[in-house]
């Protein structure tokens, strides 16, 4: 895994970190709300992972350009 990480560009590494953070935040938010936690927990682990991955795939393209623009402006 370290070989793959060392070959990643800084932007790609940022995207990977953001994706992981979004997935963690989404899972925490779903589990925090009793109305969503119960049906979510009833799903098999693979379905839970798909739900979380779909969320990050939906949100990441929206926020990544904003973050990249901020990085460019601060250089």
CHARMM internal coordinates of N, CA and C (Angstrom, degrees):
IC EDIT
DIST 1 N 1 CA 1.4433
DIST 1 CA 1 C 1.5246
ANGL 1 N 1 CA 1 C 110.58
DIST 1 C 2 N 1.3138
ANGL 1 CA 1 C 2 N 117.75
DIHE 1 N 1 CA 1 C 2 N -36.98
DIST 2 N 2 CA 1.4549
ANGL 1 C 2 N 2 CA 119.42
DIHE 1 CA 1 C 2 N 2 CA 179.30
DIST 2 CA 2 C 1.5178
ANGL 2 N 2 CA 2 C 111.23
DIHE 1 C 2 N 2 CA 2 C -64.63
DIST 2 C 3 N 1.3451
ANGL 2 CA 2 C 3 N 117.54
DIHE 2 N 2 CA 2 C 3 N -28.54
DIST 3 N 3 CA 1.4594
ANGL 2 C 3 N 3 CA 120.28
DIHE 2 CA 2 C 3 N 3 CA 177.26
DIST 3 CA 3 C 1.5169
ANGL 3 N 3 CA 3 C 110.38
DIHE 2 C 3 N 3 CA 3 C -65.40
DIST 3 C 4 N 1.3098
ANGL 3 CA 3 C 4 N 116.48
DIHE 3 N 3 CA 3 C 4 N -43.26
DIST 4 N 4 CA 1.4626
ANGL 3 C 4 N 4 CA 120.77
DIHE 3 CA 3 C 4 N 4 CA 179.24
DIST 4 CA 4 C 1.5155
ANGL 4 N 4 CA 4 C 109.68
DIHE 3 C 4 N 4 CA 4 C -65.31
DIST 4 C 5 N 1.3082
ANGL 4 CA 4 C 5 N 116.97
DIHE 4 N 4 CA 4 C 5 N -44.37
DIST 5 N 5 CA 1.4606
ANGL 4 C 5 N 5 CA 121.46
DIHE 4 CA 4 C 5 N 5 CA -178.01
DIST 5 CA 5 C 1.5285
ANGL 5 N 5 CA 5 C 110.79
DIHE 4 C 5 N 5 CA 5 C -63.04
DIST 5 C 6 N 1.3287
ANGL 5 CA 5 C 6 N 117.48
DIHE 5 N 5 CA 5 C 6 N -38.27
DIST 6 N 6 CA 1.4568
ANGL 5 C 6 N 6 CA 120.14
DIHE 5 CA 5 C 6 N 6 CA -177.97
DIST 6 CA 6 C 1.5193
ANGL 6 N 6 CA 6 C 111.76
DIHE 5 C 6 N 6 CA 6 C -68.93
DIST 6 C 7 N 1.3292
ANGL 6 CA 6 C 7 N 117.84
DIHE 6 N 6 CA 6 C 7 N -24.36
DIST 7 N 7 CA 1.4555
ANGL 6 C 7 N 7 CA 121.58
DIHE 6 CA 6 C 7 N 7 CA 179.73
DIST 7 CA 7 C 1.5261
ANGL 7 N 7 CA 7 C 112.28
DIHE 6 C 7 N 7 CA 7 C -86.67
DIST 7 C 8 N 1.3139
ANGL 7 CA 7 C 8 N 117.43
DIHE 7 N 7 CA 7 C 8 N -11.44
DIST 8 N 8 CA 1.4607
ANGL 7 C 8 N 8 CA 121.30
DIHE 7 CA 7 C 8 N 8 CA -177.38
DIST 8 CA 8 C 1.5223
ANGL 8 N 8 CA 8 C 110.60
DIHE 7 C 8 N 8 CA 8 C -71.59
DIST 8 C 9 N 1.3136
ANGL 8 CA 8 C 9 N 115.31
DIHE 8 N 8 CA 8 C 9 N 143.77
DIST 9 N 9 CA 1.4561
ANGL 8 C 9 N 9 CA 119.88
DIHE 8 CA 8 C 9 N 9 CA 174.76
DIST 9 CA 9 C 1.5201
ANGL 9 N 9 CA 9 C 108.35
DIHE 8 C 9 N 9 CA 9 C -77.03
DIST 9 C 10 N 1.3333
ANGL 9 CA 9 C 10 N 118.23
DIHE 9 N 9 CA 9 C 10 N 159.98
DIST 10 N 10 CA 1.4746
ANGL 9 C 10 N 10 CA 119.48
DIHE 9 CA 9 C 10 N 10 CA 179.50
DIST 10 CA 10 C 1.5288
ANGL 10 N 10 CA 10 C 112.62
DIHE 9 C 10 N 10 CA 10 C -56.64
DIST 10 C 11 N 1.3353
ANGL 10 CA 10 C 11 N 117.85
DIHE 10 N 10 CA 10 C 11 N -40.07
DIST 11 N 11 CA 1.4714
ANGL 10 C 11 N 11 CA 120.30
DIHE 10 CA 10 C 11 N 11 CA 179.53
DIST 11 CA 11 C 1.5224
ANGL 11 N 11 CA 11 C 110.45
DIHE 10 C 11 N 11 CA 11 C -65.00
DIST 11 C 12 N 1.2999
ANGL 11 CA 11 C 12 N 116.78
DIHE 11 N 11 CA 11 C 12 N -38.81
DIST 12 N 12 CA 1.4694
ANGL 11 C 12 N 12 CA 121.00
DIHE 11 CA 11 C 12 N 12 CA 179.85
DIST 12 CA 12 C 1.5222
ANGL 12 N 12 CA 12 C 109.75
DIHE 11 C 12 N 12 CA 12 C -67.19
DIST 12 C 13 N 1.3454
ANGL 12 CA 12 C 13 N 116.42
DIHE 12 N 12 CA 12 C 13 N -40.32
DIST 13 N 13 CA 1.4560
ANGL 12 C 13 N 13 CA 120.88
DIHE 12 CA 12 C 13 N 13 CA 178.22
DIST 13 CA 13 C 1.5318
ANGL 13 N 13 CA 13 C 110.23
DIHE 12 C 13 N 13 CA 13 C -63.67
DIST 13 C 14 N 1.3185
ANGL 13 CA 13 C 14 N 116.61
DIHE 13 N 13 CA 13 C 14 N -40.79
DIST 14 N 14 CA 1.4623
ANGL 13 C 14 N 14 CA 121.11
DIHE 13 CA 13 C 14 N 14 CA 176.76
DIST 14 CA 14 C 1.5256
ANGL 14 N 14 CA 14 C 109.76
DIHE 13 C 14 N 14 CA 14 C -60.79
DIST 14 C 15 N 1.3174
ANGL 14 CA 14 C 15 N 116.78
DIHE 14 N 14 CA 14 C 15 N -43.86
DIST 15 N 15 CA 1.4619
ANGL 14 C 15 N 15 CA 120.77
DIHE 14 CA 14 C 15 N 15 CA 179.61
DIST 15 CA 15 C 1.5327
ANGL 15 N 15 CA 15 C 110.59
DIHE 14 C 15 N 15 CA 15 C -62.09
DIST 15 C 16 N 1.3160
ANGL 15 CA 15 C 16 N 117.03
DIHE 15 N 15 CA 15 C 16 N -41.63
DIST 16 N 16 CA 1.4652
ANGL 15 C 16 N 16 CA 121.15
DIHE 15 CA 15 C 16 N 16 CA 178.99
DIST 16 CA 16 C 1.5240
ANGL 16 N 16 CA 16 C 110.72
DIHE 15 C 16 N 16 CA 16 C -63.32
DIST 16 C 17 N 1.3179
ANGL 16 CA 16 C 17 N 116.71
DIHE 16 N 16 CA 16 C 17 N -44.00
DIST 17 N 17 CA 1.4636
ANGL 16 C 17 N 17 CA 120.71
DIHE 16 CA 16 C 17 N 17 CA 178.81
DIST 17 CA 17 C 1.5257
ANGL 17 N 17 CA 17 C 111.26
DIHE 16 C 17 N 17 CA 17 C -64.61
DIST 17 C 18 N 1.3222
ANGL 17 CA 17 C 18 N 116.50
DIHE 17 N 17 CA 17 C 18 N -41.87
DIST 18 N 18 CA 1.4658
ANGL 17 C 18 N 18 CA 120.02
DIHE 17 CA 17 C 18 N 18 CA 179.02
DIST 18 CA 18 C 1.5209
ANGL 18 N 18 CA 18 C 111.16
DIHE 17 C 18 N 18 CA 18 C -65.36
DIST 18 C 19 N 1.3243
ANGL 18 CA 18 C 19 N 116.43
DIHE 18 N 18 CA 18 C 19 N -41.60
DIST 19 N 19 CA 1.4665
ANGL 18 C 19 N 19 CA 120.22
DIHE 18 CA 18 C 19 N 19 CA 179.49
DIST 19 CA 19 C 1.5289
ANGL 19 N 19 CA 19 C 109.99
DIHE 18 C 19 N 19 CA 19 C -60.80
DIST 19 C 20 N 1.3225
ANGL 19 CA 19 C 20 N 117.64
DIHE 19 N 19 CA 19 C 20 N -44.53
DIST 20 N 20 CA 1.4675
ANGL 19 C 20 N 20 CA 121.20
DIHE 19 CA 19 C 20 N 20 CA 179.28
DIST 20 CA 20 C 1.5308
ANGL 20 N 20 CA 20 C 110.87
DIHE 19 C 20 N 20 CA 20 C -63.85
DIST 20 C 21 N 1.3242
ANGL 20 CA 20 C 21 N 116.79
DIHE 20 N 20 CA 20 C 21 N -42.20
DIST 21 N 21 CA 1.4637
ANGL 20 C 21 N 21 CA 120.41
DIHE 20 CA 20 C 21 N 21 CA 179.10
DIST 21 CA 21 C 1.5270
ANGL 21 N 21 CA 21 C 111.26
DIHE 20 C 21 N 21 CA 21 C -64.72
DIST 21 C 22 N 1.3171
ANGL 21 CA 21 C 22 N 116.77
DIHE 21 N 21 CA 21 C 22 N -41.88
DIST 22 N 22 CA 1.4639
ANGL 21 C 22 N 22 CA 120.55
DIHE 21 CA 21 C 22 N 22 CA 178.76
DIST 22 CA 22 C 1.5251
ANGL 22 N 22 CA 22 C 111.31
DIHE 21 C 22 N 22 CA 22 C -64.04
DIST 22 C 23 N 1.3107
ANGL 22 CA 22 C 23 N 116.42
DIHE 22 N 22 CA 22 C 23 N -40.88
DIST 23 N 23 CA 1.4572
ANGL 22 C 23 N 23 CA 119.61
DIHE 22 CA 22 C 23 N 23 CA 179.66
DIST 23 CA 23 C 1.5225
ANGL 23 N 23 CA 23 C 110.98
DIHE 22 C 23 N 23 CA 23 C -65.43
DIST 23 C 24 N 1.3135
ANGL 23 CA 23 C 24 N 117.07
DIHE 23 N 23 CA 23 C 24 N -40.58
DIST 24 N 24 CA 1.4606
ANGL 23 C 24 N 24 CA 120.54
DIHE 23 CA 23 C 24 N 24 CA 177.27
DIST 24 CA 24 C 1.5280
ANGL 24 N 24 CA 24 C 110.65
DIHE 23 C 24 N 24 CA 24 C -64.77
DIST 24 C 25 N 1.3311
ANGL 24 CA 24 C 25 N 116.04
DIHE 24 N 24 CA 24 C 25 N -44.96
DIST 25 N 25 CA 1.4749
ANGL 24 C 25 N 25 CA 119.99
DIHE 24 CA 24 C 25 N 25 CA 179.91
DIST 25 CA 25 C 1.5255
ANGL 25 N 25 CA 25 C 111.18
DIHE 24 C 25 N 25 CA 25 C -63.52
DIST 25 C 26 N 1.3119
ANGL 25 CA 25 C 26 N 117.34
DIHE 25 N 25 CA 25 C 26 N -41.82
DIST 26 N 26 CA 1.4639
ANGL 25 C 26 N 26 CA 120.70
DIHE 25 CA 25 C 26 N 26 CA -179.77
DIST 26 CA 26 C 1.5256
ANGL 26 N 26 CA 26 C 110.66
DIHE 25 C 26 N 26 CA 26 C -63.80
DIST 26 C 27 N 1.3187
ANGL 26 CA 26 C 27 N 116.02
DIHE 26 N 26 CA 26 C 27 N -45.76
DIST 27 N 27 CA 1.4697
ANGL 26 C 27 N 27 CA 119.33
DIHE 26 CA 26 C 27 N 27 CA 179.59
DIST 27 CA 27 C 1.5352
ANGL 27 N 27 CA 27 C 110.23
DIHE 26 C 27 N 27 CA 27 C -61.74
DIST 27 C 28 N 1.3253
ANGL 27 CA 27 C 28 N 117.20
DIHE 27 N 27 CA 27 C 28 N -43.63
DIST 28 N 28 CA 1.4674
ANGL 27 C 28 N 28 CA 120.59
DIHE 27 CA 27 C 28 N 28 CA 179.51
DIST 28 CA 28 C 1.5220
ANGL 28 N 28 CA 28 C 111.54
DIHE 27 C 28 N 28 CA 28 C -63.12
DIST 28 C 29 N 1.3267
ANGL 28 CA 28 C 29 N 116.66
DIHE 28 N 28 CA 28 C 29 N -41.21
DIST 29 N 29 CA 1.4632
ANGL 28 C 29 N 29 CA 120.53
DIHE 28 CA 28 C 29 N 29 CA -179.54
DIST 29 CA 29 C 1.5238
ANGL 29 N 29 CA 29 C 111.28
DIHE 28 C 29 N 29 CA 29 C -66.70
DIST 29 C 30 N 1.3117
ANGL 29 CA 29 C 30 N 116.91
DIHE 29 N 29 CA 29 C 30 N -43.08
DIST 30 N 30 CA 1.4679
ANGL 29 C 30 N 30 CA 120.35
DIHE 29 CA 29 C 30 N 30 CA 178.15
DIST 30 CA 30 C 1.5214
ANGL 30 N 30 CA 30 C 110.13
DIHE 29 C 30 N 30 CA 30 C -61.21
DIST 30 C 31 N 1.3120
ANGL 30 CA 30 C 31 N 116.98
DIHE 30 N 30 CA 30 C 31 N -44.50
DIST 31 N 31 CA 1.4630
ANGL 30 C 31 N 31 CA 120.52
DIHE 30 CA 30 C 31 N 31 CA -176.87
DIST 31 CA 31 C 1.5252
ANGL 31 N 31 CA 31 C 112.88
DIHE 30 C 31 N 31 CA 31 C -74.37
DIST 31 C 32 N 1.3307
ANGL 31 CA 31 C 32 N 117.21
DIHE 31 N 31 CA 31 C 32 N -21.05
DIST 32 N 32 CA 1.4650
ANGL 31 C 32 N 32 CA 121.09
DIHE 31 CA 31 C 32 N 32 CA 178.99
DIST 32 CA 32 C 1.5338
ANGL 32 N 32 CA 32 C 111.45
DIHE 31 C 32 N 32 CA 32 C -72.19
DIST 32 C 33 N 1.3103
ANGL 32 CA 32 C 33 N 116.59
DIHE 32 N 32 CA 32 C 33 N -31.75
DIST 33 N 33 CA 1.4619
ANGL 32 C 33 N 33 CA 121.86
DIHE 32 CA 32 C 33 N 33 CA -176.34
DIST 33 CA 33 C 1.5325
ANGL 33 N 33 CA 33 C 109.59
DIHE 32 C 33 N 33 CA 33 C -92.74
DIST 33 C 34 N 1.3246
ANGL 33 CA 33 C 34 N 118.27
DIHE 33 N 33 CA 33 C 34 N 118.06
DIST 34 N 34 CA 1.4732
ANGL 33 C 34 N 34 CA 120.04
DIHE 33 CA 33 C 34 N 34 CA -178.04
DIST 34 CA 34 C 1.5291
ANGL 34 N 34 CA 34 C 113.53
DIHE 33 C 34 N 34 CA 34 C -60.11
DIST 34 C 35 N 1.3295
ANGL 34 CA 34 C 35 N 116.96
DIHE 34 N 34 CA 34 C 35 N -30.81
DIST 35 N 35 CA 1.4714
ANGL 34 C 35 N 35 CA 119.64
DIHE 34 CA 34 C 35 N 35 CA -179.43
DIST 35 CA 35 C 1.5252
ANGL 35 N 35 CA 35 C 112.42
DIHE 34 C 35 N 35 CA 35 C -68.43
DIST 35 C 36 N 1.3156
ANGL 35 CA 35 C 36 N 117.27
DIHE 35 N 35 CA 35 C 36 N -28.69
DIST 36 N 36 CA 1.4608
ANGL 35 C 36 N 36 CA 119.45
DIHE 35 CA 35 C 36 N 36 CA 178.40
DIST 36 CA 36 C 1.5274
ANGL 36 N 36 CA 36 C 112.03
DIHE 35 C 36 N 36 CA 36 C -101.07
DIST 36 C 37 N 1.3234
ANGL 36 CA 36 C 37 N 117.54
DIHE 36 N 36 CA 36 C 37 N -25.65
DIST 37 N 37 CA 1.4656
ANGL 36 C 37 N 37 CA 120.56
DIHE 36 CA 36 C 37 N 37 CA -175.77
DIST 37 CA 37 C 1.5244
ANGL 37 N 37 CA 37 C 112.13
DIHE 36 C 37 N 37 CA 37 C -64.80
DIST 37 C 38 N 1.3265
ANGL 37 CA 37 C 38 N 117.15
DIHE 37 N 37 CA 37 C 38 N -42.92
DIST 38 N 38 CA 1.4654
ANGL 37 C 38 N 38 CA 120.03
DIHE 37 CA 37 C 38 N 38 CA -176.16
DIST 38 CA 38 C 1.5314
ANGL 38 N 38 CA 38 C 111.54
DIHE 37 C 38 N 38 CA 38 C -63.19
DIST 38 C 39 N 1.3510
ANGL 38 CA 38 C 39 N 119.20
DIHE 38 N 38 CA 38 C 39 N -51.76
DIST 39 N 39 CA 1.4648
ANGL 38 C 39 N 39 CA 117.59
DIHE 38 CA 38 C 39 N 39 CA 178.98
DIST 39 CA 39 C 1.5375
ANGL 39 N 39 CA 39 C 112.37
DIHE 38 C 39 N 39 CA 39 C -66.76
DIST 39 C 40 N 1.3295
ANGL 39 CA 39 C 40 N 116.35
DIHE 39 N 39 CA 39 C 40 N -32.32
DIST 40 N 40 CA 1.4644
ANGL 39 C 40 N 40 CA 119.48
DIHE 39 CA 39 C 40 N 40 CA 179.64
DIST 40 CA 40 C 1.5272
ANGL 40 N 40 CA 40 C 110.36
DIHE 39 C 40 N 40 CA 40 C -65.27
DIST 40 C 41 N 1.3186
ANGL 40 CA 40 C 41 N 116.09
DIHE 40 N 40 CA 40 C 41 N -45.88
DIST 41 N 41 CA 1.4677
ANGL 40 C 41 N 41 CA 119.88
DIHE 40 CA 40 C 41 N 41 CA 179.53
DIST 41 CA 41 C 1.5246
ANGL 41 N 41 CA 41 C 111.97
DIHE 40 C 41 N 41 CA 41 C -64.67
DIST 41 C 42 N 1.3248
ANGL 41 CA 41 C 42 N 117.08
DIHE 41 N 41 CA 41 C 42 N -26.59
DIST 42 N 42 CA 1.4627
ANGL 41 C 42 N 42 CA 120.39
DIHE 41 CA 41 C 42 N 42 CA 179.83
DIST 42 CA 42 C 1.5305
ANGL 42 N 42 CA 42 C 111.76
DIHE 41 C 42 N 42 CA 42 C -72.74
DIST 42 C 43 N 1.3222
ANGL 42 CA 42 C 43 N 116.95
DIHE 42 N 42 CA 42 C 43 N -16.38
DIST 43 N 43 CA 1.4662
ANGL 42 C 43 N 43 CA 121.43
DIHE 42 CA 42 C 43 N 43 CA 179.63
DIST 43 CA 43 C 1.5277
ANGL 43 N 43 CA 43 C 109.87
DIHE 42 C 43 N 43 CA 43 C -76.69
DIST 43 C 44 N 1.3394
ANGL 43 CA 43 C 44 N 116.54
DIHE 43 N 43 CA 43 C 44 N 148.47
DIST 44 N 44 CA 1.4746
ANGL 43 C 44 N 44 CA 118.65
DIHE 43 CA 43 C 44 N 44 CA 171.89
DIST 44 CA 44 C 1.5310
ANGL 44 N 44 CA 44 C 109.44
DIHE 43 C 44 N 44 CA 44 C -62.57
DIST 44 C 45 N 1.3124
ANGL 44 CA 44 C 45 N 116.31
DIHE 44 N 44 CA 44 C 45 N 155.74
DIST 45 N 45 CA 1.4722
ANGL 44 C 45 N 45 CA 122.19
DIHE 44 CA 44 C 45 N 45 CA -177.89
DIST 45 CA 45 C 1.5281
ANGL 45 N 45 CA 45 C 111.29
DIHE 44 C 45 N 45 CA 45 C -54.78
DIST 45 C 46 N 1.3239
ANGL 45 CA 45 C 46 N 117.93
DIHE 45 N 45 CA 45 C 46 N -39.16
DIST 46 N 46 CA 1.4731
ANGL 45 C 46 N 46 CA 119.89
DIHE 45 CA 45 C 46 N 46 CA -179.50
DIST 46 CA 46 C 1.5274
ANGL 46 N 46 CA 46 C 110.97
DIHE 45 C 46 N 46 CA 46 C -63.79
DIST 46 C 47 N 1.3162
ANGL 46 CA 46 C 47 N 117.46
DIHE 46 N 46 CA 46 C 47 N -38.89
DIST 47 N 47 CA 1.4679
ANGL 46 C 47 N 47 CA 120.30
DIHE 46 CA 46 C 47 N 47 CA 177.47
DIST 47 CA 47 C 1.5252
ANGL 47 N 47 CA 47 C 111.16
DIHE 46 C 47 N 47 CA 47 C -68.96
DIST 47 C 48 N 1.3322
ANGL 47 CA 47 C 48 N 116.78
DIHE 47 N 47 CA 47 C 48 N -38.87
DIST 48 N 48 CA 1.4610
ANGL 47 C 48 N 48 CA 120.00
DIHE 47 CA 47 C 48 N 48 CA 176.58
DIST 48 CA 48 C 1.5310
ANGL 48 N 48 CA 48 C 109.91
DIHE 47 C 48 N 48 CA 48 C -59.21
DIST 48 C 49 N 1.3230
ANGL 48 CA 48 C 49 N 115.78
DIHE 48 N 48 CA 48 C 49 N -45.51
DIST 49 N 49 CA 1.4681
ANGL 48 C 49 N 49 CA 119.95
DIHE 48 CA 48 C 49 N 49 CA 179.82
DIST 49 CA 49 C 1.5295
ANGL 49 N 49 CA 49 C 111.42
DIHE 48 C 49 N 49 CA 49 C -62.63
DIST 49 C 50 N 1.3272
ANGL 49 CA 49 C 50 N 117.24
DIHE 49 N 49 CA 49 C 50 N -39.70
DIST 50 N 50 CA 1.4731
ANGL 49 C 50 N 50 CA 120.60
DIHE 49 CA 49 C 50 N 50 CA 178.31
DIST 50 CA 50 C 1.5288
ANGL 50 N 50 CA 50 C 111.55
DIHE 49 C 50 N 50 CA 50 C -63.56
DIST 50 C 51 N 1.3146
ANGL 50 CA 50 C 51 N 116.67
DIHE 50 N 50 CA 50 C 51 N -40.92
DIST 51 N 51 CA 1.4645
ANGL 50 C 51 N 51 CA 121.28
DIHE 50 CA 50 C 51 N 51 CA 178.78
DIST 51 CA 51 C 1.5236
ANGL 51 N 51 CA 51 C 109.94
DIHE 50 C 51 N 51 CA 51 C -61.29
DIST 51 C 52 N 1.3252
ANGL 51 CA 51 C 52 N 116.47
DIHE 51 N 51 CA 51 C 52 N -47.31
DIST 52 N 52 CA 1.4647
ANGL 51 C 52 N 52 CA 121.41
DIHE 51 CA 51 C 52 N 52 CA -178.78
DIST 52 CA 52 C 1.5243
ANGL 52 N 52 CA 52 C 110.90
DIHE 51 C 52 N 52 CA 52 C -66.54
DIST 52 C 53 N 1.3224
ANGL 52 CA 52 C 53 N 117.72
DIHE 52 N 52 CA 52 C 53 N -42.05
DIST 53 N 53 CA 1.4681
ANGL 52 C 53 N 53 CA 120.98
DIHE 52 CA 52 C 53 N 53 CA 178.83
DIST 53 CA 53 C 1.5227
ANGL 53 N 53 CA 53 C 111.28
DIHE 52 C 53 N 53 CA 53 C -64.39
DIST 53 C 54 N 1.3217
ANGL 53 CA 53 C 54 N 116.44
DIHE 53 N 53 CA 53 C 54 N -38.76
DIST 54 N 54 CA 1.4684
ANGL 53 C 54 N 54 CA 120.10
DIHE 53 CA 53 C 54 N 54 CA 178.45
DIST 54 CA 54 C 1.5235
ANGL 54 N 54 CA 54 C 110.42
DIHE 53 C 54 N 54 CA 54 C -64.32
DIST 54 C 55 N 1.3161
ANGL 54 CA 54 C 55 N 116.71
DIHE 54 N 54 CA 54 C 55 N -39.18
DIST 55 N 55 CA 1.4640
ANGL 54 C 55 N 55 CA 120.22
DIHE 54 CA 54 C 55 N 55 CA 178.20
DIST 55 CA 55 C 1.5235
ANGL 55 N 55 CA 55 C 110.48
DIHE 54 C 55 N 55 CA 55 C -61.80
DIST 55 C 56 N 1.3191
ANGL 55 CA 55 C 56 N 117.23
DIHE 55 N 55 CA 55 C 56 N -48.51
DIST 56 N 56 CA 1.4669
ANGL 55 C 56 N 56 CA 118.97
DIHE 55 CA 55 C 56 N 56 CA -178.20
DIST 56 CA 56 C 1.5239
ANGL 56 N 56 CA 56 C 110.77
DIHE 55 C 56 N 56 CA 56 C -67.26
DIST 56 C 57 N 1.3168
ANGL 56 CA 56 C 57 N 118.04
DIHE 56 N 56 CA 56 C 57 N -34.39
DIST 57 N 57 CA 1.4729
ANGL 56 C 57 N 57 CA 120.84
DIHE 56 CA 56 C 57 N 57 CA 177.44
DIST 57 CA 57 C 1.5215
ANGL 57 N 57 CA 57 C 110.79
DIHE 56 C 57 N 57 CA 57 C -66.60
DIST 57 C 58 N 1.3110
ANGL 57 CA 57 C 58 N 117.36
DIHE 57 N 57 CA 57 C 58 N -27.83
DIST 58 N 58 CA 1.4587
ANGL 57 C 58 N 58 CA 121.88
DIHE 57 CA 57 C 58 N 58 CA 179.81
DIST 58 CA 58 C 1.5309
ANGL 58 N 58 CA 58 C 110.80
DIHE 57 C 58 N 58 CA 58 C -80.89
DIST 58 C 59 N 1.3248
ANGL 58 CA 58 C 59 N 117.31
DIHE 58 N 58 CA 58 C 59 N -39.49
DIST 59 N 59 CA 1.4642
ANGL 58 C 59 N 59 CA 121.65
DIHE 58 CA 58 C 59 N 59 CA -174.53
DIST 59 CA 59 C 1.5314
ANGL 59 N 59 CA 59 C 112.78
DIHE 58 C 59 N 59 CA 59 C -85.16
DIST 59 C 60 N 1.3130
ANGL 59 CA 59 C 60 N 117.71
DIHE 59 N 59 CA 59 C 60 N -39.45
DIST 60 N 60 CA 1.4625
ANGL 59 C 60 N 60 CA 121.29
DIHE 59 CA 59 C 60 N 60 CA -173.13
DIST 60 CA 60 C 1.5274
ANGL 60 N 60 CA 60 C 114.05
DIHE 59 C 60 N 60 CA 60 C -55.78
DIST 60 C 61 N 1.3283
ANGL 60 CA 60 C 61 N 120.28
DIHE 60 N 60 CA 60 C 61 N -44.69
DIST 61 N 61 CA 1.4703
ANGL 60 C 61 N 61 CA 118.77
DIHE 60 CA 60 C 61 N 61 CA 179.12
DIST 61 CA 61 C 1.5271
ANGL 61 N 61 CA 61 C 113.84
DIHE 60 C 61 N 61 CA 61 C -62.51
DIST 61 C 62 N 1.3048
ANGL 61 CA 61 C 62 N 117.09
DIHE 61 N 61 CA 61 C 62 N -20.38
DIST 62 N 62 CA 1.4559
ANGL 61 C 62 N 62 CA 121.18
DIHE 61 CA 61 C 62 N 62 CA 178.38
DIST 62 CA 62 C 1.5226
ANGL 62 N 62 CA 62 C 111.35
DIHE 61 C 62 N 62 CA 62 C -79.98
DIST 62 C 63 N 1.3214
ANGL 62 CA 62 C 63 N 117.11
DIHE 62 N 62 CA 62 C 63 N -42.13
DIST 63 N 63 CA 1.4637
ANGL 62 C 63 N 63 CA 119.04
DIHE 62 CA 62 C 63 N 63 CA -174.26
DIST 63 CA 63 C 1.5248
ANGL 63 N 63 CA 63 C 113.82
DIHE 62 C 63 N 63 CA 63 C -91.57
DIST 63 C 64 N 1.3163
ANGL 63 CA 63 C 64 N 118.30
DIHE 63 N 63 CA 63 C 64 N -26.02
DIST 64 N 64 CA 1.4609
ANGL 63 C 64 N 64 CA 120.10
DIHE 63 CA 63 C 64 N 64 CA -176.68
DIST 64 CA 64 C 1.5317
ANGL 64 N 64 CA 64 C 112.86
DIHE 63 C 64 N 64 CA 64 C -59.78
DIST 64 C 65 N 1.3384
ANGL 64 CA 64 C 65 N 120.29
DIHE 64 N 64 CA 64 C 65 N -45.27
DIST 65 N 65 CA 1.4675
ANGL 64 C 65 N 65 CA 119.21
DIHE 64 CA 64 C 65 N 65 CA 177.62
DIST 65 CA 65 C 1.5321
ANGL 65 N 65 CA 65 C 112.99
DIHE 64 C 65 N 65 CA 65 C -61.18
DIST 65 C 66 N 1.3008
ANGL 65 CA 65 C 66 N 117.17
DIHE 65 N 65 CA 65 C 66 N -34.99
DIST 66 N 66 CA 1.4661
ANGL 65 C 66 N 66 CA 120.99
DIHE 65 CA 65 C 66 N 66 CA 178.74
DIST 66 CA 66 C 1.5237
ANGL 66 N 66 CA 66 C 109.79
DIHE 65 C 66 N 66 CA 66 C -65.30
DIST 66 C 67 N 1.3020
ANGL 66 CA 66 C 67 N 116.12
DIHE 66 N 66 CA 66 C 67 N -44.42
DIST 67 N 67 CA 1.4620
ANGL 66 C 67 N 67 CA 120.29
DIHE 66 CA 66 C 67 N 67 CA 179.50
DIST 67 CA 67 C 1.5238
ANGL 67 N 67 CA 67 C 110.37
DIHE 66 C 67 N 67 CA 67 C -66.61
DIST 67 C 68 N 1.3214
ANGL 67 CA 67 C 68 N 117.41
DIHE 67 N 67 CA 67 C 68 N -43.68
DIST 68 N 68 CA 1.4698
ANGL 67 C 68 N 68 CA 120.40
DIHE 67 CA 67 C 68 N 68 CA 178.64
DIST 68 CA 68 C 1.5234
ANGL 68 N 68 CA 68 C 111.37
DIHE 67 C 68 N 68 CA 68 C -61.45
DIST 68 C 69 N 1.3174
ANGL 68 CA 68 C 69 N 117.31
DIHE 68 N 68 CA 68 C 69 N -39.69
DIST 69 N 69 CA 1.4637
ANGL 68 C 69 N 69 CA 120.92
DIHE 68 CA 68 C 69 N 69 CA 177.87
DIST 69 CA 69 C 1.5256
ANGL 69 N 69 CA 69 C 110.08
DIHE 68 C 69 N 69 CA 69 C -62.84
DIST 69 C 70 N 1.3094
ANGL 69 CA 69 C 70 N 116.41
DIHE 69 N 69 CA 69 C 70 N -42.49
DIST 70 N 70 CA 1.4694
ANGL 69 C 70 N 70 CA 120.20
DIHE 69 CA 69 C 70 N 70 CA 178.70
DIST 70 CA 70 C 1.5319
ANGL 70 N 70 CA 70 C 110.77
DIHE 69 C 70 N 70 CA 70 C -61.94
DIST 70 C 71 N 1.3089
ANGL 70 CA 70 C 71 N 116.10
DIHE 70 N 70 CA 70 C 71 N -41.92
DIST 71 N 71 CA 1.4696
ANGL 70 C 71 N 71 CA 120.38
DIHE 70 CA 70 C 71 N 71 CA 179.30
DIST 71 CA 71 C 1.5200
ANGL 71 N 71 CA 71 C 109.95
DIHE 70 C 71 N 71 CA 71 C -61.37
DIST 71 C 72 N 1.3396
ANGL 71 CA 71 C 72 N 116.83
DIHE 71 N 71 CA 71 C 72 N -45.07
DIST 72 N 72 CA 1.4619
ANGL 71 C 72 N 72 CA 120.76
DIHE 71 CA 71 C 72 N 72 CA -179.29
DIST 72 CA 72 C 1.5373
ANGL 72 N 72 CA 72 C 110.60
DIHE 71 C 72 N 72 CA 72 C -63.84
DIST 72 C 73 N 1.3136
ANGL 72 CA 72 C 73 N 117.37
DIHE 72 N 72 CA 72 C 73 N -38.73
DIST 73 N 73 CA 1.4638
ANGL 72 C 73 N 73 CA 121.36
DIHE 72 CA 72 C 73 N 73 CA -178.03
DIST 73 CA 73 C 1.5343
ANGL 73 N 73 CA 73 C 111.86
DIHE 72 C 73 N 73 CA 73 C -69.66
DIST 73 C 74 N 1.3187
ANGL 73 CA 73 C 74 N 116.52
DIHE 73 N 73 CA 73 C 74 N -28.16
DIST 74 N 74 CA 1.4642
ANGL 73 C 74 N 74 CA 119.13
DIHE 73 CA 73 C 74 N 74 CA -177.94
DIST 74 CA 74 C 1.5301
ANGL 74 N 74 CA 74 C 113.08
DIHE 73 C 74 N 74 CA 74 C -88.47
DIST 74 C 75 N 1.3095
ANGL 74 CA 74 C 75 N 117.01
DIHE 74 N 74 CA 74 C 75 N -4.24
DIST 75 N 75 CA 1.4738
ANGL 74 C 75 N 75 CA 119.88
DIHE 74 CA 74 C 75 N 75 CA 179.24
DIST 75 CA 75 C 1.5006
ANGL 75 N 75 CA 75 C 111.01
DIHE 74 C 75 N 75 CA 75 C -80.58
END
COOR INIT
IC SEED 1 N 1 CA 1 C
IC BUILD
